[in-house]
């Protein structure tokens, strides 16, 4: 980030520092341009070197002679974009097995494919892995970050309420339309469309070609746009394949690439029978609402808020914020959606300690009892149900029933 741009604190700081005292190797994964390098350089003590494998000559050395590379760049060191030189991983393993010094290697990566396979095979038991997305709502507002991850219990909600902010409809959709990339929120870039146009081109040219050797970039871009148009919907491979003009197998492969490069996430269905969760369709979500809105060609926050995607993009925003509240603390939620045979739904279901916690998203300031039908259906699923929440545009916590509250989206 440019020198004249102020640093925005990230919630992950304490979790990363604590993990660095336990593991000899740490890996920070996430999409391109979300501030991974900026965060690590900010947290690094004096004397920790930085090297990026984006540089062709450095990458060539790492691939051709990993042992010499590690002699030149000795720990403690930050190695950026480790996926470009997986040949380094066995040598990092040998180095940490010899020294066992916590925090020796800090790695970043913006692809999960081969990198994660190599990490799991080579550095098992030696590495801690954390995921970083763009700014959370609290991070972009430079608000209080020392709060627990979101769960709709009374204690958690009260802890977050004390430092929440009022988020009105117009401001909310401005935030959704702009997206969460630091360069747009806090950096020198003011042309949102140019940023996303460049991001898509760079992503296609670098990550996709490297991951999958996609031959027809136009078809792939149609596929990406079809995914964006279906954010917050049940995944349908045949529809995606038809819209992109490719086979169903190609659609599956391309979707795995979007997942591997942290562009989309799939939320599985909740079922009391764990095996049945595996065969039912997941829901598809983009991880950045600004990129999603750009790909679906909404030209302003006002048209997005008034348009056909208004509810889906709000649900997408909430899902991203929920994940950030956990991932940025180094934690991973057990998060699902619920739909019964009659079509009654709950947008999100947290599962924790043999109990489930329902969360519904509504674009309203005055939720009604009728909005709780999915909650009542979930209560028949055979698993104890804890407190629930309807995340909406109300301005304060309001009880709807003895165990469900209306929760302001600004509390996220």
Order of alpha helices (4+ residues) and beta strands (2+ residues): alpha-beta-alpha-beta-alpha-alpha-beta-alpha-beta-alpha-beta-alpha-alpha-alpha-alpha-alpha-alpha-alpha-beta-alpha-alpha-beta-alpha-beta-alpha-alpha-alpha-beta-beta-beta-alpha-beta-beta-beta
